[in-house]
Amino acid sequence: MDPRKLMERLKGAAALTEQDVGEFSHFKGKMMKISVHNYAVEDWGSLSLLESRGMAGLMRRDMLVINSCVKDIPVLVIQYMGLFGRRMLQVHVLDVMKDKTAAGRFASLGRMAEQSGTAVQETPVEWYTPMQLPGSVTVTGKSSQLEQLAGDVAVSYLAAAAQVRQTGAVEGRYLRLRKFMSQLFDHGGFGYDAIRVCLQQQNTEDLYSRWLFGLGEAPVSGSGEQSDAAAAPAQTPDEEKNTPQEPETTSEGSEAPEENG
């Protein structure tokens, strides 16, 4: 998959303005070179791309994240993994919504893998599996097929998200996203553990929260509904880290199955 071709396509689907991610734009890890790009999506969201390369290009991992702090919509995470000619694409449509009204606008994402010519694989069970909506899928195939599917899913997501009105409960939306990030920091996933080896925990949390998932700064107090916000302060993100969780996580980054055809 060519991330630059993918970004060219996405720039034609929405107004994207690149942001300065500072020290995270390029950094190195153990046998890996990593780069990060973040874009503001019109006036409602964030789109980020993380690229990882290693072993003279034989190992690569790319992650695209689209999210909004002001619209009550799913979070989209697309992961591409390639190792020694084996290629796998994972699409995660994650439910962080309070109001499920907009969920139907994203239903078409669920049919795209079936129409892509790729081979659907079993998706490993993770702590966020219960959050996955229709459209979440793991597939293998040729690089061109996976690139086409990733673009189709992202473009359709952007089109659907553009039709959703901004929520009147921005503060509540932000608190739900913070809870999701706290769980990710506790349990890993979406490449977090590998990046933490490169950047240490605090910098990795900053990268994931501020740039990859686009949370930025907290919204001004009073900008969201009180009913939703009132429930969340009972557990701050720090307190949530001490909350017992069901130990059903599995190791992330399972080997990609052999490419079919």
C-alpha positions as CSV (number, residue, x, y, z in Angstrom):
1,M,0.0,0.0,0.0
2,D,1.3,3.5,-0.9
3,P,0.2,5.9,1.8
4,R,1.0,8.9,-0.4
5,K,-1.4,7.7,-3.1
6,L,-4.0,7.1,-0.4
7,M,-3.5,10.7,1.0
8,E,-3.8,12.2,-2.5
9,R,-7.2,10.5,-2.8
10,L,-8.4,11.6,0.6
11,K,-7.3,15.2,-0.1
12,G,-9.7,15.1,-3.0
13,A,-12.5,13.9,-0.7
14,A,-12.3,16.5,2.0
15,A,-10.6,19.8,2.8
16,L,-7.5,18.7,4.7
17,T,-5.0,21.1,6.3
18,E,-1.7,19.7,7.5
19,Q,-0.7,20.4,11.1
20,D,2.8,20.7,12.6
21,V,3.4,17.6,14.8
22,G,6.8,18.8,15.9
23,E,9.2,16.1,17.1
24,F,6.8,13.4,16.1
25,S,7.1,14.1,12.4
26,H,10.1,11.7,12.1
27,F,11.7,9.4,14.7
28,K,13.5,6.1,14.9
29,G,12.9,3.0,16.9
30,K,14.5,-0.4,17.1
31,M,15.0,-1.3,13.4
32,M,12.1,1.0,12.5
33,K,11.8,4.4,10.9
34,I,8.5,6.2,11.8
35,S,6.8,9.3,10.4
36,V,3.6,10.9,11.5
37,H,1.3,13.4,9.6
38,N,-1.8,15.0,11.0
39,Y,-4.5,17.0,9.2
40,A,-7.4,19.1,10.3
41,V,-10.5,17.8,8.5
42,E,-12.5,20.9,7.5
43,D,-14.0,22.3,10.8
44,W,-15.0,19.0,12.4
45,G,-12.2,16.5,12.8
46,S,-8.7,15.1,12.6
47,L,-7.1,12.7,10.2
48,S,-3.7,11.2,10.9
49,L,-1.3,8.8,9.2
50,L,1.5,6.9,10.9
51,E,4.0,5.1,8.7
52,S,6.5,2.6,10.0
53,R,9.3,1.0,7.9
54,G,11.9,-1.6,8.8
55,M,14.2,-4.3,7.6
56,A,15.0,-2.5,4.4
57,G,11.4,-2.1,3.5
58,L,10.5,-5.7,4.1
59,M,8.5,-4.8,7.2
60,R,6.0,-2.0,7.1
61,R,3.0,-0.9,9.1
62,D,0.7,2.1,8.3
63,M,-2.2,3.4,10.4
64,L,-4.8,5.9,9.4
65,V,-7.1,7.4,12.0
66,I,-10.1,9.7,11.5
67,N,-11.9,11.1,14.5
68,S,-14.0,14.0,15.6
69,C,-14.2,15.7,19.0
70,V,-17.3,17.7,18.0
71,K,-19.4,15.1,16.1
72,D,-21.0,12.0,17.7
73,I,-19.6,9.5,15.2
74,P,-17.5,6.3,15.2
75,V,-13.7,6.5,15.3
76,L,-12.2,5.0,12.2
77,V,-8.8,3.2,12.4
78,I,-7.3,1.5,9.4
79,Q,-4.1,-0.6,9.8
80,Y,-2.0,-2.0,7.0
81,M,0.7,-4.6,7.9
82,G,3.2,-6.1,5.5
83,L,5.9,-8.6,6.3
84,F,8.0,-10.6,3.8
85,G,5.3,-10.4,1.1
86,R,2.4,-11.1,3.4
87,R,-0.1,-8.3,3.6
88,M,-3.1,-7.7,5.8
89,L,-5.5,-4.8,6.3
90,Q,-7.6,-4.2,9.4
91,V,-10.5,-1.8,9.5
92,H,-11.8,-0.8,12.9
93,V,-15.1,1.2,13.2
94,L,-15.2,1.9,16.9
95,D,-18.3,2.9,18.8
96,V,-17.6,5.8,21.1
97,M,-21.0,7.3,20.5
98,K,-23.7,8.2,23.1
99,D,-26.4,8.9,20.5
100,K,-26.5,6.0,18.0
101,T,-28.6,8.0,15.5
102,A,-25.7,8.6,13.1
103,A,-24.5,5.0,13.1
104,G,-26.7,4.1,10.1
105,R,-24.8,6.6,7.9
106,F,-21.8,4.4,8.2
107,A,-23.5,1.0,7.5
108,S,-22.2,0.9,4.0
109,L,-18.7,0.4,5.3
110,G,-19.7,-3.2,6.2
111,R,-20.2,-4.2,2.5
112,M,-17.0,-2.9,1.1
113,A,-14.7,-5.8,2.1
114,E,-17.1,-8.2,0.4
115,Q,-17.0,-6.3,-2.8
116,S,-13.2,-5.8,-2.8
117,G,-12.0,-9.2,-3.9
118,T,-9.9,-9.6,-0.8
119,A,-10.0,-12.6,1.5
120,V,-11.8,-12.0,4.8
121,Q,-9.9,-13.4,7.8
122,E,-10.8,-13.9,11.5
123,T,-10.0,-10.8,13.5
124,P,-8.1,-11.4,16.7
125,V,-10.1,-10.7,19.9
126,E,-8.9,-7.5,21.6
127,W,-10.2,-5.4,24.6
128,Y,-11.9,-3.1,22.1
129,T,-13.7,-5.9,20.2
130,P,-17.1,-5.2,21.8
131,M,-16.8,-1.6,20.5
132,Q,-16.5,-2.7,16.8
133,L,-19.3,-1.8,14.5
134,P,-20.3,-3.3,11.2
135,G,-17.5,-2.5,8.7
136,S,-14.8,-3.7,11.1
137,V,-12.9,-6.5,9.2
138,T,-9.6,-8.1,8.7
139,V,-8.6,-9.0,5.1
140,T,-5.7,-10.2,3.1
141,G,-4.9,-9.6,-0.6
142,K,-2.7,-7.9,-3.1
143,S,-1.3,-4.6,-2.2
144,S,-3.4,-2.8,-4.9
145,Q,-6.6,-4.4,-3.5
146,L,-5.8,-3.4,0.1
147,E,-4.9,0.1,-1.0
148,Q,-8.2,0.4,-2.9
149,L,-10.2,-0.9,0.0
150,A,-8.5,1.4,2.5
151,G,-9.3,4.4,0.3
152,D,-12.9,3.3,-0.4
153,V,-13.6,2.9,3.4
154,A,-11.9,6.2,4.3
155,V,-13.6,8.2,1.5
156,S,-17.0,6.8,2.4
157,Y,-16.4,7.5,6.1
158,L,-15.5,11.2,5.3
159,A,-18.6,11.6,3.2
160,A,-20.9,10.1,5.9
161,A,-19.2,12.1,8.7
162,A,-19.7,15.4,6.7
163,Q,-23.5,14.8,6.8
164,V,-23.6,14.6,10.6
165,R,-24.3,17.7,12.6
166,Q,-22.0,18.8,15.4
167,T,-23.1,17.6,18.7
168,G,-24.4,20.0,21.4
169,A,-22.5,17.9,23.9
170,V,-18.9,18.5,23.0
171,E,-17.6,18.1,26.6
172,G,-19.3,14.7,26.9
173,R,-17.9,13.5,23.6
174,Y,-14.4,14.6,24.7
175,L,-14.7,12.7,28.0
176,R,-15.8,9.5,26.2
177,L,-12.8,9.8,23.9
178,R,-10.5,10.4,26.9
179,K,-11.9,7.2,28.5
180,F,-11.2,5.3,25.3
181,M,-7.6,6.6,25.3
182,S,-7.1,5.7,28.9
183,Q,-8.1,2.1,28.1
184,L,-5.7,2.0,25.1
185,F,-2.9,3.2,27.3
186,D,-3.7,0.5,29.8
187,H,-4.2,-2.4,27.4
188,G,-2.3,-1.5,24.3
189,G,-3.4,-1.9,20.7
190,F,-3.1,0.0,17.4
191,G,0.7,-0.2,17.6
192,Y,0.9,1.6,21.0
193,D,3.2,-0.9,22.7
194,A,5.7,-0.8,19.8
195,I,5.8,3.0,19.7
196,R,6.2,3.2,23.5
197,V,9.5,1.3,23.2
198,C,10.7,4.2,20.9
199,L,9.3,7.2,22.7
200,Q,8.7,6.2,26.3
201,Q,5.2,6.2,27.9
202,Q,4.5,10.0,28.4
203,N,5.6,11.0,24.8
204,T,3.7,8.0,23.4
205,E,0.5,9.0,25.2
206,D,0.9,12.6,23.9
207,L,1.4,11.3,20.3
208,Y,-1.6,9.0,20.4
209,S,-4.0,11.3,22.3
210,R,-3.1,14.7,20.8
211,W,-2.1,13.8,17.2
212,L,-3.1,10.3,16.1
213,F,-6.6,10.4,17.6
214,G,-6.8,14.2,17.4
215,L,-8.0,15.1,20.9
216,G,-5.8,18.2,21.1
217,E,-6.7,20.4,24.1
218,A,-9.7,19.8,26.3
219,P,-12.8,21.8,25.3
220,V,-13.8,24.9,27.4
221,S,-15.7,23.9,30.5
222,G,-19.4,24.3,30.1
223,S,-19.4,23.7,26.3
224,G,-21.0,20.2,26.7
225,E,-24.1,18.7,28.2
226,Q,-24.0,18.3,32.0
227,S,-25.8,14.9,32.1
228,D,-23.0,13.1,30.2
229,A,-20.2,15.1,31.7
230,A,-21.5,14.6,35.2
231,A,-21.0,10.8,35.0
232,A,-17.4,10.9,33.7
233,P,-15.7,13.1,36.4
234,A,-16.5,10.3,38.9
235,Q,-13.6,8.6,37.2
236,T,-10.8,10.6,35.8
237,P,-8.5,9.1,33.2
238,D,-5.9,8.5,36.0
239,E,-8.5,6.8,38.2
240,E,-9.7,4.7,35.3
241,K,-6.2,3.2,35.0
242,N,-6.8,1.7,38.4
243,T,-10.1,0.2,37.6
244,P,-10.0,-3.6,37.2
245,Q,-10.6,-4.7,33.6
246,E,-11.5,-8.1,32.2
247,P,-8.2,-9.8,31.3
248,E,-9.3,-10.8,27.8
249,T,-6.7,-9.0,25.8
250,T,-4.6,-10.9,23.3
251,S,-1.3,-10.0,21.8
252,E,-1.7,-7.4,19.2
253,G,0.0,-7.6,15.8
254,S,-0.7,-11.3,15.1
255,E,1.2,-12.5,12.0
256,A,-0.5,-11.6,8.8
257,P,-1.8,-14.8,7.1
258,E,-0.2,-15.8,3.8
259,E,-1.5,-13.8,0.9
260,N,-4.1,-15.6,-1.2
261,G,-3.2,-15.3,-4.8
